[in-house]
Amino acid sequence: MERAQELKDLKDNYKAALNTPAGKQVVNDLMEKCYFAKRMYDDNPNVLYFREGRRDLILYILNLLQD
């Protein structure tokens, strides 16, 4: 299967799973837990890097859910 088709199928699967009432609740919870709209700064750079990794994950998921 071509990579473009694989990506389209993946996006479709994310949308099918997360564009339901339960899926939207999960996405909202992930946005809260993954510092989507929260202050990430911490004096400890390791904590900051960890939080940035979490935020990167929710940004990836939200990008897949875009039309």
C-alpha positions as a Markdown table, in Angstrom:
| # | Residue | x | y | z |
|---|---|---|---|---|
| 1 | Met | 0.0 | 0.0 | 0.0 |
| 2 | Glu | 1.2 | 3.5 | -0.9 |
| 3 | Arg | 2.3 | 5.7 | 2.0 |
| 4 | Ala | -0.2 | 8.4 | 1.1 |
| 5 | Gln | -3.0 | 5.8 | 1.3 |
| 6 | Glu | -1.7 | 4.5 | 4.6 |
| 7 | Leu | -1.8 | 8.0 | 6.1 |
| 8 | Lys | -5.3 | 8.6 | 4.8 |
| 9 | Asp | -6.5 | 5.3 | 6.3 |
| 10 | Leu | -4.8 | 6.3 | 9.6 |
| 11 | Lys | -6.5 | 9.7 | 9.6 |
| 12 | Asp | -9.9 | 8.1 | 8.8 |
| 13 | Asn | -9.4 | 5.6 | 11.7 |
| 14 | Tyr | -8.5 | 8.4 | 14.2 |
| 15 | Lys | -11.6 | 10.3 | 13.1 |
| 16 | Ala | -13.8 | 7.3 | 13.3 |
| 17 | Ala | -12.6 | 6.5 | 16.8 |
| 18 | Leu | -12.4 | 10.0 | 18.2 |
| 19 | Asn | -15.3 | 11.9 | 16.5 |
| 20 | Thr | -17.8 | 10.2 | 18.8 |
| 21 | Pro | -19.1 | 11.6 | 22.1 |
| 22 | Ala | -16.8 | 9.2 | 24.0 |
| 23 | Gly | -13.9 | 10.0 | 21.7 |
| 24 | Lys | -14.4 | 13.8 | 22.1 |
| 25 | Gln | -14.3 | 13.3 | 25.8 |
| 26 | Val | -11.0 | 11.4 | 25.5 |
| 27 | Val | -9.5 | 14.1 | 23.3 |
| 28 | Asn | -10.6 | 16.8 | 25.8 |
| 29 | Asp | -9.0 | 14.8 | 28.6 |
| 30 | Leu | -5.8 | 14.4 | 26.6 |
| 31 | Met | -5.7 | 18.2 | 25.9 |
| 32 | Glu | -5.9 | 18.8 | 29.6 |
| 33 | Lys | -3.3 | 16.3 | 30.5 |
| 34 | Cys | -0.9 | 17.1 | 27.7 |
| 35 | Tyr | -0.5 | 20.8 | 28.4 |
| 36 | Phe | -2.3 | 21.8 | 25.2 |
| 37 | Ala | -3.5 | 25.2 | 26.6 |
| 38 | Lys | -1.6 | 25.2 | 29.9 |
| 39 | Arg | 1.6 | 26.9 | 30.9 |
| 40 | Met | 4.4 | 24.3 | 30.4 |
| 41 | Tyr | 7.3 | 26.2 | 32.0 |
| 42 | Asp | 9.2 | 24.6 | 34.8 |
| 43 | Asp | 12.6 | 25.5 | 36.3 |
| 44 | Asn | 13.7 | 21.9 | 35.8 |
| 45 | Pro | 14.5 | 21.4 | 32.1 |
| 46 | Asn | 13.7 | 17.7 | 32.3 |
| 47 | Val | 10.2 | 18.4 | 33.4 |
| 48 | Leu | 9.8 | 21.0 | 30.7 |
| 49 | Tyr | 11.0 | 18.5 | 28.0 |
| 50 | Phe | 8.6 | 15.9 | 29.3 |
| 51 | Arg | 5.7 | 18.3 | 29.1 |
| 52 | Glu | 6.7 | 19.3 | 25.6 |
| 53 | Gly | 6.7 | 15.7 | 24.6 |
| 54 | Arg | 3.2 | 15.3 | 25.9 |
| 55 | Arg | 2.1 | 18.4 | 24.1 |
| 56 | Asp | 3.6 | 17.2 | 20.9 |
| 57 | Leu | 1.5 | 14.1 | 21.1 |
| 58 | Ile | -1.8 | 15.9 | 21.4 |
| 59 | Leu | -0.8 | 18.2 | 18.6 |
| 60 | Tyr | -0.1 | 15.2 | 16.4 |
| 61 | Ile | -3.5 | 13.7 | 17.3 |
| 62 | Leu | -5.3 | 17.0 | 16.7 |
| 63 | Asn | -3.5 | 17.3 | 13.3 |
| 64 | Leu | -4.8 | 13.9 | 12.3 |
| 65 | Leu | -8.3 | 14.9 | 13.2 |
| 66 | Gln | -8.2 | 18.0 | 10.9 |
| 67 | Asp | -10.0 | 17.7 | 7.6 |
